[in-house]
Amino acid sequence: MQTVRLGRTGLEVSVAGLGCGGHSRLGMAKGKDVHHAADLVRRALDLGVTFIDTARAYGTEEAVGLGLRGRRDEAVISTKAGAGRGGELLTAAQMAAYVDESLAKLATDHIDVFLLHGLRLAEYDHAIQVLMPELRRQQAAGKIRFIGASEQFGGDTGHALLAKALGDDPFDVVMVGFNLLNPSARGRVFPKIQAQDVGTLIMFAVREALSHPDELRKVVADLIARGEVDAAKVDANDPLGFLKDAPGAPSVVEAAYRFCRHEPGAQVILTGTGDPEHLKANVDAILKPPLPAEVLARLEAIFGAVDSVSGN
């Protein structure tokens, strides 16, 4: 397993991280039980994955705690809680309770990275003025080590929240949406992150559009219709078919992970699944070398101006 320093946290972590949310939630979204999910956490550890990302909203914190039983020192745990609930902004006391609930479910005495989950621009001032002081108190008490935020990439594909947050620089770690269909973080997020030594967790490396050909065709057709993709530069019926001509003929999924892994500023690439063999295949893809320069150039020519889709 390759490792990377997670920004100014100084934590040395695996470049592949186990994402416990997404469409699978370690299989629990598709009917698997907590024991299956815990087994997948243990499988990730066996593969050398040391970064585990979950959230109270995913319903997988308990599975992570169970999977890490007896192996807590092998993992860096990230969990998250939103700044609002049911249309109301959280109070400091509610956030403190969330931290305690996560600690109990994770069966640990500390959370390595605690993130404000899916933070929206409209919630930012409240988060900084009300929630961050409480999280600092939790940090001083030893319950959390580092504080961060994840963007709500599905509704903020142009990174407005992170542009604001990185101007103020309150977070040690940020979770960024980035993929070959929408590489806009390359210019809008990663340069600031690198200058400020902020740790990065990459989400949305592979979602529906990059794992299902029909969805990819629909997304590309919409991008062409909106003028974000030049129809003359892409085969609308097989938008990424040219990958089969590259050395090693990477699949779309493999290419998508390699695209993210070797982007300057990208550190931990999150991958989520409910299947142990699928997990291994994804980790193997993340560990492969960069895509050839000509493939990267072609992807940039096609998708370099896109900032309106998440790939979900």
C-alpha positions, 0 to 999 in steps of 0.5 A, a space after each residue: 500500500 502506498 501512503 501519503 501525509 494528510 496535509 498539516 495533520 501530519 497523519 501518514 495514511 493509505 492513498 486508498 480510503 474506505 468510504 462507508 457511504 455512497 450508494 452501497 454503505 458497505 452493502 447495508 444499503 442493499 440489505 447486508 447486515 452490520 456483520 457483513 459491513 464489519 467484515 468489509 472493514 476488516 478486509 480493507 485493513 488486510 489490504 493495507 487501507 488505513 483510512 476509514 471514512 464514515 458518518 452518522 448519516 450513513 448508519 455505518 459507524 457501528 459497523 466500523 467500530 465492530 470491524 476495528 475491534 482489536 485493530 483500532 491502532 491500525 486505522 485513522 477514522 474520519 466521521 461526519 455530522 451535518 451543520 443542520 437537521 430538518 431545516 434547522 441549524 444545529 446548536 453547539 450542544 447538539 454538535 457536542 452530543 453528536 460527537 459523543 454518539 459517534 464515539 460510542 458507535 465507533 467504540 473508540 475514545 477519539 475520532 481522528 478527523 471530524 468533518 462538518 458533513 455536506 456543508 453548504 454556503 448558507 450554513 458556513 457562517 453558523 458553522 464558523 461562529 457556533 459549531 467550530 468553537 464547540 468542535 475546538 472544545 471537543 478537540 481540547 478534551 481529546 475527543 477529536 484530533 483534527 477538524 474538517 468539512 466536506 462539501 455538498 458536491 451534488 449541489 455545489 459542483 463548482 466548489 463555492 463552499 470550499 472557495 469561501 472556506 479556503 479563504 478563511 482557512 479554518 479546516 485541517 482537512 477537506 473532502 472534495 468532489 473530483 472526477 474526470 467528468 468534472 475536474 474543476 477542483 484542479 483550478 479552484 481548490 487544489 492550488 489553495 489546498 496545497 499552499 495551505 497544506 490542507 489534507 484532502 479526501 477525494 469523493 465521487 471518483 467513481 459514481 453512477 456515470 462512470 460505472 454505468 455506460 448508459 448513464 455516462 452517455 446521458 451525462 455527456 449528451 446533457 453536457 454537449 447540449 449545455 455547451 460544456 463539452 464540444 461534440 466534435 471532440 467526443 464520441 457521444 455513443 462511447 465517450 470514453 471508448 478511446 481508453 481501450 487504445 491506451 497502454 493496458 486498456 484500462 476500464 473506465 472505472 480503473 481510469 477514473 481512479 488513476 485519474 484522481 490518484 495522481 492529481 497534484 493536491 489529491 491525497 486519499 482517494 475514497 472507494 466504497 462497495 459492499 463486495 470484498 472482491 470489488 474492494 480489492 479491484 478498486 484498491 488495485 486500480 488506485 495503486 496503479 501508475 498515472 494514466 498516459 499523458 495522451 489520455 490525460 490530454 484528451 480528457 482535458 480537451 473533452 471535460 476540462 471546462 465542465 463544472 456542472 455535474 457530479 457524476 452521481 
